[in-house]
Amino acid sequence: MLAILLLFGAASPAVLSAQAVGGQAAGGQSAEPPARTVEGELATKVRGSFTVAAVGDLIAPQPINRAAPEFARTADVIRHADVGFANMESSLVDFRKHEGGVGGTLAPLEMGDSLKSLGITLVSRANNHALDGGVEGMVSTDLALDRLGIAHAGSGRDLQEARGARFLETPKGRVGLVSMFAVEDVGNFGPAYVRTAATLRNGDIGGAPGVNPLYLTTYHVVSPADLEAMKAIAARTYGQRAPAHVAPTETAGARFRYFDEWYEAGDRPGTLRYAMNPADERGNLEAIRSGKVQSDFLIATIHSHQSPAFCGACAFGTVPGMKEELSHEPPDYLVKLAREAIDNGADMFVSHGVHALAGIEIYKGRPIFYGLSNFIFQFGLQFGDGYDAMANYRKRAELENPASLESVLASVRYENGKLAEVRLYPVDLGGRDRPISQLGIPQAASPAVAQRILSSLQQWSQPFGTRIVIENGVGVIRVP
């Protein structure tokens, strides 16, 4: 009853009486419990000192257990936190029994033990690599994480299971997680990944297994003159007209559909605007709100590859033909979604997927990380045909792009339910100075690299009014 009232009640805080939750004092007299409010249920409910260590993407083909002090210093920050969060892109399978394809981001089951030893206790699973080993690989990964006691969210037998919050029990309270994957209608991370999305159960008809999607419509922003020119060209050629099911308002005036992509007139030509599917936006916010009612602390997270601008040849450095630039600026929809998630109870919002750092915002006393880049990034070193890292130019370009190999580990500390401090530990994943076998493995950054990472993060966070102070090679955000 409480969850339903919270999800569908008025926007202003609703006070729930004893009768609303079915309680009465002995003798038939109304009890007088403390009033429950929506505001109170959506508050950060952990008490005392509580720390979350958060990192970005994990992609590794083999277990990683290193004794090097540079590695240990980074891992210790996670191990000493109450929660260690990451985005899990590797799929854990038993290669002796796995009958699906070998490649993508598949890794042996022992890789899960490495994550456990690193202090990772909570992972997101809604991403474009969750089905690299097919449904069999997705299920194998989820079961492996269950056996290790690593809580996970974002994948499931159907959309209800994939979208719902999952929970991690800690000595200081229950931590919830809602995990999303942004799927756009065009581009490299568009239609090809629709197959990964879970679908709804419908009575006796089961839904499709997969991940929790947030569908996006992409609009290419052009000048008004260019839009009119495109319309004229389309009228004289075989340019595709809008299909019959598209409302007339979608094709009139400032918007136009041409060869299966949307264009609209605007004052920032060359940029991209994204519109969230209303049902997915609402469904994910309801999952966040409901999950927070059932937990003391909740993380909302999304795997997003979207860029705010078109760049036909600069994604991943030298890879042509990919529309998503490796950008340090979040797209418009992501800022909107992150703030909505906080408004609906998320205590922390984390985005990953672009393989680059982006700015940090403190919104209503809660942190938003618009891009945590990578933490273990050995993409291209997987076993299998076509994954020779020395020969495959696309993987080599990703591995050697400096923006993908410099990151931070965010340690977020709360005191009695209030955000107190965010500490940003610079992480170096290597470059051309490392052999392939050591590339993409996190180490504490040298002073020079740490300064470069943190100075850049200061710049990218400025538009959100966030002040990062650099102290002894660590970025610090203090919240009064």
Secondary structure, 3 states (H helix, E strand, C coil): CHHHHHHHCCCCCCEECCHHHCCCCHHHCCCCCCCEEHHHHCCCCCCCEEEEEEEEEEECCCCCCCCCHHHHHHHHHHHCCCEEEEEECCEEECCCCCCCCCCCCEEECHHHHHHHHHCCCEEECCCCCCCCCHHHHHHHHHHHHHHHCCEEECEECCHHHHHCCEEEEECCEEEEEEEEEEEECCCCCCHHHHHHECCCCECCECCCCEECEEEEEEEEEECHHHHHHHHHHHHHCCCCCCCCCCCHHHHCCCEEEECCEEEEECCCCCEEEEEECHHHHHHHHHHHHHHHHCCCEEEEEEECCCCCEECCCCCCCCCCCCCECCCCCCCHHHHHHHHHHHHCCCCEEEEECCCCECCEEEECCEEEECCECEEEECCCCCCCCCCCCCCCHHHHHHHHCHHHCEEEEEEEEEECCEEEEEEEEEEECCCCCCCHHHCCCCEECCHHHHHHHHHHHHHHHHHHCCCCEEECCEEEEECC
